[in-house]
Amino acid sequence: MSSSDRVSVVVTGLGATTPLGGDVASTWSAMLAGTSGVQPITDDWASSLPVRIAAPAAEDPVSVVGRVQARRMDRCEQFALVAAREAWADAGSPAVDPWRLGVAVTSGIGGVGSTLSAYDTLREKGWERISPYTVPMLMPNGAAGWISIELGARAGAHALVSACASGAESIGYGIDMIRNGRADVVVAGGTEAAIMALNIGSFAVMRAMSTRNDEPSRASRPFDKGRDGFVLGEGAGVVILESLPHALARGARIYAVAAGAGYSADAFHISHGSPDGAGVRFAMTSALADAGLSPSQVVHVNAHATSTPEGDPLEARAIADALGPAAADCVVTSTKSMTGHLLGGAGAIETVAAVLALRDRVVPPTINLEDMDDEVTIDVATKARPLPPDVGAAGPMAVLNNAFGFGGHNVTLAFTEYTDAEA
């Protein structure tokens, strides 16, 4: 089926809780201001680790979820529910047949905090003292389950787990649910809560994390020559996807068109991207093809760029190759410079940022980029940068969001401005 024959999918609601703010408005404002959410870890468990910095959520999810319900949920599930509630309210709490309402929300790791806590209880107090909610708290599909229960979503509750590409892949799956006629509305996104000794120690032993402990706010520096690894963040992002006919019928406010998605697998190494960047390039060109877009329509890419020595230049080359000459007119940014890397939540948070960049015609900066890597030839914004008002005869303006994960997973999402031609 060609892109012109499919039902259009639009974004009608946004939700987020991040290291920069407890909602979308505060997060977006902080992004545009170039604020860092990275700070020292003051807990005793971090004192012996080589990495003692992270980007914790700006607001405690328990204050929104409530203590009674929070006791039955892992922290990553709490974040997801907070973001989903905001997105649902932002979309106007649409009236929809429960059998036409779906959920695609996931985590890259699942409830690892609950897993560790349950094991400590087992070892110290015995199996009888383990919480009966332990299994629902540790399973990666827990967030999707809680959201589907709260909203009464019966078209399906899915959790696609693909490491740091999980949130973006879930949004792509939500687009497909609507295109395939399974749902009219889908709550889609990703979440993560993994700031703890086991995870930081595991990433640190891989030499994947920044050890700039004395300068937390300057530690995450994508594309910079001085980058030395990513900074771990936590939080969640959720979007409400809706078929255009359903959105128009209820008079919904439309942020953007969820125009397409592209996927690939590197099939190279379990934790390193293929050096030729072929998989990243294929995901990007596939997203353009799926959305029916030309490279000249793409004015902005929210890059996956995590601040690792290997990954950033690889992605930069892939962006240049995928867009060709049009790359010269495309502004790239990595909001991970401010939020840190939210693993399974990253692609969802960055989708929210990409949609808002399209709406407000402004790209948030990549902070801490002081000395561009010689291998990076794309245009990376170091200050908030305005986008052009339009792209002329090329068609509707488009933005891309890249998300990649251990295992060789590559996902690119494409969004375009909503115009009267869509209706």
C-alpha positions in Angstrom: 0.0 0.0 0.0 1.4 3.4 -0.9 1.7 6.2 1.6 -1.1 8.1 -0.2 -3.5 5.2 0.3 -3.0 4.7 4.0 -4.9 6.4 6.8 -2.9 9.3 8.2 -1.7 9.1 11.8 -1.3 12.2 13.8 0.0 13.2 17.2 -2.7 14.7 19.4 -1.1 14.5 22.9 2.3 14.7 24.6 3.5 13.7 28.0 6.9 13.6 29.7 8.7 13.5 33.0 12.4 14.0 32.7 15.6 15.2 34.4 14.6 18.7 33.2 11.0 18.8 34.4 8.0 16.9 35.6 6.0 17.7 32.5 6.3 18.6 28.9 6.2 22.4 29.3 9.0 22.5 31.9 11.1 20.0 30.0 10.8 21.9 26.7 11.5 25.2 28.4 14.6 23.8 30.0 15.8 22.3 26.7 15.5 25.5 24.8 17.4 27.2 27.6 20.2 24.7 27.4 19.8 23.4 31.0 21.6 20.3 32.1 19.9 17.8 34.3 23.1 16.0 35.3 24.2 16.1 38.9 26.3 14.2 41.4 25.0 11.0 43.0 25.1 11.6 46.7 23.9 8.2 47.8 26.4 6.1 49.7 26.2 3.2 47.1 27.9 5.4 44.5 30.9 6.3 46.6 33.0 3.4 45.4 32.0 3.6 41.7 34.1 5.2 39.0 31.0 7.0 37.8 29.2 9.2 40.4 27.0 11.4 38.2 23.6 10.8 36.7 20.5 12.7 35.5 17.6 11.8 37.9 14.1 12.8 37.2 13.2 16.4 38.3 10.1 15.3 40.1 9.3 12.2 42.2 6.6 10.2 40.3 5.1 9.0 43.6 3.8 12.6 44.2 1.6 12.1 41.0 0.8 8.4 41.2 0.1 8.3 44.9 1.8 6.3 47.6 -0.8 3.5 47.6 -0.5 2.7 43.9 3.2 3.4 43.8 3.9 0.6 46.2 2.7 -1.9 43.6 4.7 -0.4 40.8 8.4 -0.2 39.8 9.7 3.3 39.4 9.9 2.9 35.6 6.2 2.0 35.6 5.4 5.1 37.8 7.2 7.3 35.3 5.3 5.8 32.4 1.9 6.3 34.1 2.8 10.0 34.9 3.7 10.7 31.3 0.7 8.8 30.0 -1.7 10.7 32.2 -0.3 14.0 31.0 -0.4 12.9 27.3 -4.0 11.6 27.7 -5.2 14.9 29.3 -3.3 16.9 26.7 -5.1 15.1 23.9 -8.4 16.0 25.6 -9.1 12.6 27.1 -10.6 11.3 23.9 -13.8 9.3 23.9 -12.9 6.1 22.1 -14.2 2.6 21.9 -12.0 0.5 24.3 -11.6 -2.1 21.6 -10.1 0.6 19.4 -7.7 2.0 22.0 -4.2 0.5 22.2 -1.1 0.9 24.2 2.6 0.5 23.1 4.8 1.5 26.0 7.9 -0.2 27.1 11.2 -0.1 28.9 14.6 -1.2 27.7 15.5 -3.0 31.0 12.2 -3.4 32.9 11.9 -3.1 36.7 15.5 -3.8 37.5 15.2 -1.8 40.8 12.3 -4.1 41.9 14.3 -7.2 40.9 17.3 -6.1 43.0 15.1 -5.1 46.0 13.2 -8.4 45.9 16.5 -10.4 45.9 17.7 -8.4 48.9 14.5 -9.2 50.7 14.7 -12.9 49.8 18.3 -13.1 51.0 17.8 -11.1 54.2 14.2 -11.9 55.3 13.1 -15.0 53.3 10.7 -15.7 50.5 7.6 -15.0 52.6 8.4 -11.3 52.8 8.7 -10.8 49.0 6.1 -8.5 47.7 3.3 -10.3 45.7 3.7 -7.5 43.1 7.3 -8.4 42.4 6.7 -10.1 39.1 4.4 -7.3 37.7 7.0 -4.8 39.0 10.0 -6.4 37.2 8.4 -7.3 33.8 9.2 -5.0 30.9 5.5 -5.0 29.8 4.4 -3.7 33.2 4.1 -0.1 32.1 1.9 -1.0 29.2 -0.3 -3.1 31.5 -0.8 -0.4 34.1 -1.6 2.2 31.4 -4.1 -0.1 29.6 -5.8 -0.9 32.9 -6.1 2.8 33.8 -7.5 3.8 30.4 -9.4 0.7 29.6 -7.4 0.1 26.4 -8.4 -3.3 24.9 -7.0 -3.2 21.4 -3.7 -4.5 22.7 -1.0 -3.6 25.2 2.4 -4.1 23.7 6.0 -3.7 25.0 8.7 -4.0 22.2 12.0 -4.3 24.0 15.0 -3.3 21.9 17.3 -1.7 24.4 17.8 2.0 23.8 15.6 1.9 20.7 12.6 0.6 22.7 10.7 3.8 23.1 11.0 4.8 19.5 10.2 1.3 18.2 7.0 1.3 20.4 5.9 4.6 18.8 6.6 3.1 15.3 4.5 0.0 16.4 1.7 2.4 17.5 1.7 4.0 14.0 1.4 0.6 12.5 -1.5 -0.4 14.8 -3.5 2.5 13.5 -2.5 2.1 9.8 -3.4 -1.6 10.0 -6.9 -0.8 11.3 -6.4 -2.3 14.8 -6.9 0.9 16.6 -8.1 4.5 16.3 -6.0 5.8 19.2 -2.7 4.4 20.6 -0.8 5.5 23.7 2.8 5.0 22.8 6.2 5.7 24.3 9.0 4.5 26.6 10.3 4.7 30.2 13.3 3.8 32.3 14.5 4.0 35.9 17.9 2.4 36.1 20.1 4.8 38.2 21.5 2.3 40.6 24.8 0.6 41.3 24.4 -2.5 39.3 23.6 -0.6 36.1 26.2 2.1 36.5 28.9 -0.4 37.4 28.0 -2.6 34.4 28.1 0.3 31.9 31.3 1.6 33.6 33.1 -1.7 33.2 32.3 -1.5 29.5 33.9 2.0 29.4 30.6 3.4 28.1 30.0 6.1 30.7 31.5 9.5 31.3 33.7 9.7 34.4 33.7 13.5 34.4 32.5 13.4 38.1 33.9 16.8 38.9 31.9 18.5 36.2 28.5 16.8 36.0 26.7 19.5 33.9 29.5 19.3 31.3 29.8 15.5 31.2 27.4 14.7 28.4 28.9 16.3 25.3 27.8 14.7 22.1 29.9 15.3 19.0 32.6 17.0 21.1 36.3 15.8 20.9 36.4 15.6 24.7 33.4 13.3 25.0 34.1 10.2 27.1 30.8 8.4 27.4 27.1 8.8 28.2 25.4 9.9 31.4 22.5 7.8 32.7 19.2 9.5 33.0 15.6 8.4 34.0 12.1 9.3 33.1 9.4 8.7 30.5 7.9 10.1 27.3 4.5 9.3 25.8 2.6 10.4 22.8 -1.0 10.0 21.8 -1.2 8.7 18.2 -4.6 8.9 16.5 -6.0 8.3 13.0 -6.6 11.5 11.3 -10.4 10.8 10.7 -10.9 10.1 14.4 -9.0 13.2 15.4 -10.9 15.4 13.0 -14.3 14.0 14.0 -13.7 15.0 17.6 -12.1 18.4 16.8 -8.7 17.4 18.3 -5.7 19.8 18.4 -3.1 18.2 16.1 0.7 18.6 16.8 2.1 16.9 13.8 1.7 14.0 11.4 3.4 10.7 12.5 4.4 10.2 8.9 6.5 7.0 9.0 9.2 4.8 10.6 12.2 2.9 9.4 14.0 -0.1 11.0 17.1 -2.1 10.6 19.5 -4.4 12.5 23.3 -4.1 12.2 23.9 -7.8 12.6 27.4 -6.9 13.6 28.1 -6.8 17.4 26.0 -7.1 20.5 27.1 -3.7 21.9 28.9 -1.8 19.1 27.3 -0.3 16.0 28.6 -1.4 12.6 31.4 0.9 11.6 30.1 1.4 8.1 26.9 2.9 9.5 24.9 1.0 6.9 22.2 0.0 9.4 21.6 3.6 10.6 21.6 4.9 7.1 19.1 2.2 6.1 16.7 3.0 9.0 16.8 6.7 8.0 16.2 6.1 4.3 13.5 3.6 5.1 11.7 6.1 7.3 11.8 8.6 4.5 10.4 6.1 2.0 7.7 5.0 4.4 6.7 8.6 5.0 6.9 9.5 1.3 9.4 12.2 2.0 12.3 13.6 0.1 15.5 14.5 2.0 15.0 18.2 1.1 11.9 18.2 3.4 13.9 17.3 6.4 14.9 20.4 8.4 15.9 18.8 11.7 17.2 15.5 13.1 17.1 14.8 16.9 20.1 12.5 16.9 20.6 9.4 19.1 24.1 10.8 19.8 24.9 9.6 23.3 28.3 11.2 23.8 30.3 8.0 23.2 33.5 8.1 21.2 32.4 5.5 18.6 28.7 6.2 18.2 28.6 10.0 17.5 30.7 10.2 14.4 29.2 7.0 13.0 25.7 8.5 13.2 26.9 11.9 11.8 28.3 10.1 8.7 25.0 8.2 8.4 22.9 11.3 8.6 25.1 13.0 5.9 24.8 9.9 3.7 21.1 9.4 4.1 20.2 13.0 3.4 22.8 13.7 0.8 23.2 17.3 -0.3 20.1 18.2 1.7 22.1 17.5 4.9 23.6 21.0 4.5 20.2 22.5 5.2 19.3 20.2 8.1 19.9 21.2 11.8 20.9 18.4 14.1 20.8 18.3 17.8 21.3 15.8 20.7 19.1 16.6 23.6 20.9 13.8 25.6 23.5 16.6 26.2 20.9 17.9 28.7 18.8 14.9 29.8 21.5 12.2 29.7 20.6 8.9 28.2 17.2 7.5 29.3 17.9 4.1 27.6 14.4 2.7 26.7 12.8 6.1 27.4 15.2 8.0 25.2 13.5 7.6 21.9 10.2 8.6 23.4 11.5 11.8 25.2 13.3 12.8 22.0 10.1 12.2 19.9 8.4 14.7 22.1 11.3 17.2 21.6 11.2 16.6 17.8 7.5 17.2 17.6 7.8 20.4 19.6 10.7 21.6 17.4 8.4 21.2 14.4 5.5 23.0 16.1 7.6 25.9 17.5 10.0 26.0 14.5 13.0 26.0 16.9 15.7 23.4 17.6 17.0 23.0 21.1 20.8 23.1 21.5 23.5 20.5 22.0 25.2 21.9 25.0 28.8 21.3 26.0 29.8 21.1 22.3 33.0 23.2 22.4 35.3 21.5 20.0 33.6 19.6 17.2 35.0 16.2 16.3 36.9 16.4 13.0 34.8 13.5 11.6 31.5 15.3 12.2 30.6 17.4 9.1 26.8 17.9 9.8 25.4 21.1 11.2 24.9 20.7 14.9 23.1 23.4 16.8 25.0 24.7 19.9 22.3 27.3 20.7 18.6 27.2 20.2 18.2 27.6 16.4 15.1 28.8 14.5 13.8 26.6 11.7 12.7 28.0 8.4 9.0 28.9 8.1 8.6 26.3 5.3 10.5 24.3 2.7 8.8 25.8 -0.3 7.6 23.5 -3.1 9.4 20.5 -1.6 6.3 19.6 0.5 5.5 19.7 4.2 8.4 20.3 6.6 9.7 17.1 8.3 11.8 16.2 11.3 13.5 12.8 12.1 14.2 11.2 15.4 16.9 8.5 15.6 17.2 5.8 18.3 19.7 2.9 18.4 20.2 0.1 20.9 22.5 -2.6 22.0 21.9 -5.7 19.8 22.2 -3.6 16.7 18.6 -2.2 16.7 18.1 1.0 14.7 14.9 3.0 14.5 14.1 6.3 12.8 10.8 8.1 13.1 9.6 10.8 10.7 7.1 13.6 11.6 5.7 16.3 9.3 3.8 19.4 9.9 0.0 19.1 9.8 -1.5 21.1 6.9 -5.0 21.5 5.5 -3.9 19.2 2.7 -3.8 16.4 5.1 -7.5 16.9 6.0 
